[in-house]
């Protein structure tokens, strides 16, 4: 015979799960990807290490420097790291990737703000692509567009240009430095190329179920 107390417990438990509805706290969802949240601590470390190694390869071998402009897939790799790892671990992976990449392939002096700028690319990529509550057929592309715009304004035109203006191009005003980087040295073409790769590649990755990506 089943007691009244047991039947009450069985009927109430599912309701409690539904009312909690917060399977994961909002702050964790803003910092970590769905994939990372499901991993054990040891697997998280492995996952981060793999993505960090990937960013190191991108920063060391998949680039061509022309004056202060770096033609590379850094934006693509950083956004991908953010999408796979989340804001926190994506930032760490990209910052370390920039630092280790500089150690392996030094160019001029090390500028930590460039690493911060690279890390923020992962943050913007994750928050825009994976956490913006946009729905519809073209939502993934709109999210990618917003991520690219945020990266261009804050990272490329903001932190990176300000850092280079303060260290390399001290004789130029900010807007002169920005104009030269974008249109004389050609950074705008590198930015557009990375944007196109993201528009083509990210929606395709979203269809690979084992990756657990939700755009």
C-alpha positions as CSV (number, residue, x, y, z in Angstrom):
1,X,0.0,0.0,0.0
2,X,1.4,3.4,-1.0
3,X,1.2,6.1,1.7
4,X,-0.4,9.5,1.1
5,X,2.9,11.1,1.8
6,X,4.6,9.2,-1.0
7,X,1.9,10.0,-3.6
8,X,2.1,13.7,-2.7
9,X,5.9,13.6,-3.2
10,X,5.6,11.9,-6.6
11,X,3.0,14.4,-7.8
12,X,4.8,17.5,-6.5
13,X,8.3,16.7,-7.7
14,X,7.7,17.3,-11.5
15,X,6.0,20.6,-10.6
16,X,9.0,21.7,-8.7
17,X,11.3,20.9,-11.6
18,X,9.0,22.9,-14.0
19,X,8.7,25.9,-11.6
20,X,12.4,26.1,-11.1
21,X,12.7,26.2,-14.9
22,X,16.1,27.6,-14.3
23,X,18.0,24.5,-15.4
24,X,21.0,26.7,-15.4
25,X,21.3,30.1,-13.7
26,X,21.4,33.0,-16.1
27,X,24.9,34.1,-15.1
28,X,26.2,30.7,-16.0
29,X,24.4,30.7,-19.4
30,X,26.1,34.1,-20.1
31,X,29.5,32.8,-19.3
32,X,29.5,29.2,-20.5
33,X,28.3,27.4,-23.6
34,X,25.6,24.7,-23.4
35,X,28.3,22.1,-24.3
36,X,30.7,23.2,-21.6
37,X,27.9,23.2,-19.0
38,X,27.4,19.5,-19.6
39,X,31.0,18.5,-19.3
40,X,32.8,17.2,-16.3
41,X,35.6,19.4,-14.8
42,X,38.4,17.2,-16.4
43,X,36.7,17.3,-19.8
44,X,36.2,21.1,-19.5
45,X,40.0,21.4,-19.1
46,X,40.7,19.2,-22.1
47,X,38.1,21.1,-24.2
48,X,39.7,24.5,-23.3
49,X,43.2,23.2,-23.9
50,X,42.2,22.0,-27.4
51,X,40.6,25.3,-28.3
52,X,43.6,27.2,-26.9
53,X,45.9,25.1,-29.1
54,X,43.7,25.9,-32.0
55,X,43.9,29.6,-31.4
56,X,47.7,29.3,-31.0
57,X,48.0,27.6,-34.4
58,X,45.8,30.3,-36.0
59,X,47.9,33.1,-34.4
60,X,51.2,31.5,-35.3
61,X,50.8,29.9,-38.7
62,X,47.6,31.1,-40.3
63,X,48.5,34.7,-40.6
64,X,50.4,37.3,-42.6
65,X,51.6,40.5,-41.1
66,X,51.8,43.7,-43.1
67,X,53.1,46.6,-41.0
68,X,50.6,46.6,-38.0
69,X,47.9,44.8,-39.9
70,X,47.5,41.0,-39.4
71,X,45.8,39.2,-42.2
72,X,44.5,36.0,-40.6
73,X,41.6,34.0,-39.5
74,X,41.8,35.3,-36.0
75,X,38.3,36.7,-36.0
76,X,36.8,33.4,-37.3
77,X,38.8,31.3,-34.8
78,X,38.0,33.6,-31.9
79,X,34.3,33.6,-32.6
80,X,34.3,29.8,-33.0
81,X,36.1,29.5,-29.6
82,X,33.5,31.7,-28.0
83,X,30.6,29.7,-29.6
84,X,32.1,26.4,-28.4
85,X,33.3,27.4,-25.0
86,X,31.3,30.5,-23.9
87,X,32.3,33.9,-22.9
88,X,34.6,33.1,-20.0
89,X,36.5,30.1,-21.3
90,X,36.4,31.5,-24.9
91,X,38.1,34.7,-23.6
92,X,40.7,32.8,-21.8
93,X,41.5,30.5,-24.7
94,X,41.8,33.4,-27.1
95,X,43.9,35.6,-24.7
96,X,46.3,32.7,-24.1
97,X,46.3,31.9,-27.8
98,X,47.5,35.4,-28.6
99,X,50.1,35.3,-25.8
100,X,51.5,31.9,-26.7
101,X,51.3,32.7,-30.4
102,X,53.4,35.8,-29.8
103,X,56.0,33.8,-27.8
104,X,56.3,31.3,-30.7
105,X,56.2,33.9,-33.4
106,X,57.2,37.3,-32.0
107,X,56.5,40.5,-33.9
108,X,57.5,43.8,-32.3
109,X,56.6,44.1,-28.7
110,X,53.9,42.2,-26.8
111,X,50.7,44.2,-26.3
112,X,48.3,42.7,-23.8
113,X,45.5,44.8,-24.9
114,X,45.6,43.1,-28.3
115,X,45.1,39.8,-26.4
116,X,42.1,41.4,-24.6
117,X,40.7,42.5,-27.9
118,X,41.1,39.0,-29.3
119,X,39.4,37.6,-26.2
120,X,36.5,39.9,-26.5
121,X,35.9,38.6,-30.0
122,X,35.0,35.3,-28.4
123,X,32.7,37.0,-25.9
124,X,30.8,38.9,-28.6
125,X,30.7,35.9,-30.8
126,X,29.1,33.8,-28.1
127,X,26.7,36.3,-26.7
128,X,25.4,37.4,-30.1
129,X,25.3,34.1,-31.8
130,X,24.3,31.8,-29.0
131,X,22.4,33.9,-26.5
132,X,20.5,36.6,-28.3
133,X,16.8,35.5,-28.2
134,X,16.1,35.9,-32.0
135,X,14.0,33.5,-33.9
136,X,13.2,33.0,-37.5
137,X,14.7,31.7,-40.7
138,X,17.3,34.5,-41.0
139,X,18.0,34.8,-37.2
140,X,21.4,32.9,-37.4
141,X,22.6,35.3,-40.1
142,X,21.4,38.4,-38.2
143,X,23.2,37.2,-35.0
144,X,26.4,36.6,-37.0
145,X,26.0,40.1,-38.5
146,X,25.6,41.7,-35.0
147,X,28.6,39.7,-33.8
148,X,30.7,41.0,-36.6
149,X,29.6,44.6,-36.1
150,X,30.4,44.4,-32.3
151,X,33.8,43.0,-33.1
152,X,34.5,45.6,-35.7
153,X,33.4,48.6,-33.5
154,X,34.8,47.5,-30.2
155,X,37.8,45.3,-31.1
156,X,39.1,46.3,-34.5
157,X,38.2,50.0,-34.5
158,X,38.3,50.4,-30.8
159,X,40.8,48.6,-28.5
160,X,43.2,47.4,-31.2
161,X,43.4,50.7,-33.0
162,X,43.7,52.7,-29.8
163,X,46.5,50.4,-28.6
164,X,48.4,50.7,-31.9
165,X,47.9,54.5,-32.0
166,X,49.4,54.8,-28.5
167,X,52.4,52.6,-29.2
168,X,53.2,52.5,-32.9
169,X,51.5,55.4,-34.6
170,X,51.9,58.1,-32.0
171,X,52.3,60.9,-34.6
172,X,48.8,60.2,-35.9
173,X,45.4,61.1,-34.5
174,X,43.0,58.2,-33.7
175,X,41.0,58.7,-36.8
176,X,44.1,59.0,-39.0
177,X,45.4,55.8,-37.5
178,X,42.0,54.1,-38.0
179,X,41.7,55.3,-41.6
180,X,45.3,54.1,-42.4
181,X,44.8,50.7,-40.9
182,X,41.4,50.1,-42.6
183,X,41.9,51.5,-46.0
184,X,45.7,52.0,-46.6
185,X,47.0,48.9,-45.0
186,X,43.9,46.9,-45.9
187,X,42.5,45.7,-42.5
188,X,39.0,46.2,-43.8
189,X,39.4,43.5,-46.4
190,X,40.6,41.1,-43.7
191,X,37.6,41.9,-41.6
192,X,35.2,41.4,-44.5
193,X,36.9,38.1,-45.4
194,X,36.5,36.8,-41.9
195,X,32.8,37.9,-41.8
196,X,32.1,36.0,-45.0
197,X,33.7,32.8,-43.6
198,X,31.6,33.1,-40.5
199,X,28.4,33.6,-42.5
200,X,29.2,30.5,-44.5
201,X,30.7,28.3,-41.8
202,X,28.7,28.9,-38.6
203,X,25.3,27.9,-39.9
204,X,26.8,24.7,-41.2
205,X,28.5,23.9,-37.9
206,X,25.1,24.4,-36.2
207,X,23.8,21.4,-38.1
208,X,26.4,19.1,-36.5
209,X,24.5,17.7,-33.6
210,X,27.4,16.4,-31.5
211,X,28.7,19.9,-31.2
212,X,25.5,20.9,-29.4
213,X,25.4,24.4,-31.0
214,X,22.1,26.2,-31.0
215,X,21.8,29.3,-33.1
